[in-house]
Amino acid sequence: MPVASHSRLHGSVYFSDSDFRRVRELLHRLTGIALHATHRERVYQRLVRRLRALDFPDFDAYLRMLDDAQGQRERTRFVNALTTNFTGFFREPVHFDFLRDTVLAQATQRRLRFWSAGCSTGEEAYSLALLVSDVLREGSQRSAAILATDLDSRAIAVARRGEYAPESVPGMPAAQRARLFTPVQSGNRGLLKVRPGIRKLVRFRQMNLLHDWPAASAFDAIFCRNVMLYFDSATRRRLLDRFADRLHDGGYLFTGCAEAFCGPSQRFAIVEKSVYRKIR
Ligand SMILES: C[S@@+](CC[C@H](N)C(=O)[O-])C[C@H]1O[C@@H](n2cnc3c(N)ncnc32)[C@H](O)[C@@H]1O
């Protein structure tokens, strides 16, 4: 088998510089995700499984098929294989405190709307739903709806199922855990299933943030946390502008605590690190 100069040998499949460049270009075109050179080994590990499953002899043949009109189904698998889905219940708890003490305390709408954009396997959306249902239960006439979207179809399937291993909720106080989940048996495994009253507040949908968004009424807050850090700055700027279009005036945008977007756009004021308020 010919080996391009600078190719690297991984088992019996070569992953050349040019293969990696093509993967980067395709992923960026499909998702806005900008891979770095440091991701190369991980990319190889994840994609070589697809090659083996489909019986492709090398990356060139696989990548040609992905670019082909017939490649639509595999493009979904390719994207699923390369996204990073790490998440957790009440991850970055400071945002949930802010939501309870400021956003929910100030909101005047009767029907509150939230968007978990890049929801992964659903933990963020269900955390929002639990918090909102706790607050609304305290005698208010208001109701709430949460839209939760992600590009990764497998992650959305997990989110819709709403069943989690007990190990995935470490340290959650017992009372909170009991309000959020009911124990279920799956084969000989005990799982935690999101209670129907919480589940019904959330609508999951597979959606690419780079594509058109369905028409929807404005949101009180958008959570897009630990998603935009994978995008290049032009994609991020466009997205911030589109988020502003979808927020009520004075609505809030939450990004991941480690994501610092200095001067995110002229449309947001920084309230505190990783919390932005729409100004126009
Ligand atoms: C690291 S997870 C963050 C999950 C959650 N927001 C949190 O902070 O715990 C990033 C998610 O962004 C999703 N994602 C990446 N690019 C996307 C795009 N273009 N459109 C929609 N979702 C995207 C990935 O599939 C992944 O599930």
The ligand as an SDF file (V2000), in Angstrom:
LIG
                    3D

 27 29  0  0  0  0  0  0  0  0999 V2000
  -19.3600   19.2280   25.4880 C   0  0  0  0  0  0  0  0  0  0  0  0
  -21.0360   19.0510   25.0160 S   0  0  0  0  0  0  0  0  0  0  0  0
  -21.7980   20.2810   26.0610 C   0  0  0  0  0  0  0  0  0  0  0  0
  -23.0960   19.8050   26.6940 C   0  0  0  0  0  0  0  0  0  0  0  0
  -23.7510   20.7850   27.6670 C   0  0  0  0  0  0  0  0  0  0  0  0
  -24.1220   22.0070   26.9870 N   0  0  0  0  0  0  0  0  0  0  0  0
  -22.8600   21.0560   28.8470 C   0  0  0  0  0  0  0  0  0  0  0  0
  -22.2730   22.1380   28.9340 O   0  0  0  0  0  0  0  0  0  0  0  0
  -22.7210   20.1830   29.7130 O   0  0  0  0  0  0  0  0  0  0  0  0
  -21.0300   19.8550   23.3950 C   0  0  0  0  0  0  0  0  0  0  0  0
  -22.2160   19.4600   22.5440 C   0  0  0  0  0  0  0  0  0  0  0  0
  -22.2940   20.3640   21.4240 O   0  0  0  0  0  0  0  0  0  0  0  0
  -22.8010   19.6540   20.3360 C   0  0  0  0  0  0  0  0  0  0  0  0
  -22.4990   20.3690   19.0710 N   0  0  0  0  0  0  0  0  0  0  0  0
  -21.2880   20.5670   18.5070 C   0  0  0  0  0  0  0  0  0  0  0  0
  -21.4230   21.2270   17.3410 N   0  0  0  0  0  0  0  0  0  0  0  0
  -22.7480   21.4590   17.1730 C   0  0  0  0  0  0  0  0  0  0  0  0
  -23.5240   22.0870   16.1600 C   0  0  0  0  0  0  0  0  0  0  0  0
  -22.9610   22.6210   15.0580 N   0  0  0  0  0  0  0  0  0  0  0  0
  -24.8710   22.1300   16.3200 N   0  0  0  0  0  0  0  0  0  0  0  0
  -25.4450   21.5870   17.4260 C   0  0  0  0  0  0  0  0  0  0  0  0
  -24.7720   20.9760   18.4180 N   0  0  0  0  0  0  0  0  0  0  0  0
  -23.4480   20.9150   18.2990 C   0  0  0  0  0  0  0  0  0  0  0  0
  -22.0980   18.3090   20.4350 C   0  0  0  0  0  0  0  0  0  0  0  0
  -22.7800   17.2990   19.7140 O   0  0  0  0  0  0  0  0  0  0  0  0
  -22.0790   18.0790   21.9390 C   0  0  0  0  0  0  0  0  0  0  0  0
  -23.1340   17.2560   22.3580 O   0  0  0  0  0  0  0  0  0  0  0  0
  1  2  1  0
  2  3  1  0
  2 10  1  0
  3  4  1  0
  4  5  1  0
  5  6  1  0
  5  7  1  0
  7  8  2  0
  7  9  1  0
 10 11  1  0
 11 12  1  0
 11 26  1  0
 12 13  1  0
 13 14  1  0
 13 24  1  0
 14 15  1  0
 14 23  1  0
 15 16  2  0
 16 17  1  0
 17 18  1  0
 17 23  2  0
 18 19  1  0
 18 20  2  0
 20 21  1  0
 21 22  2  0
 22 23  1  0
 24 25  1  0
 24 26  1  0
 26 27  1  0
M  CHG  2   2   1   9  -1
M  END
$$$$
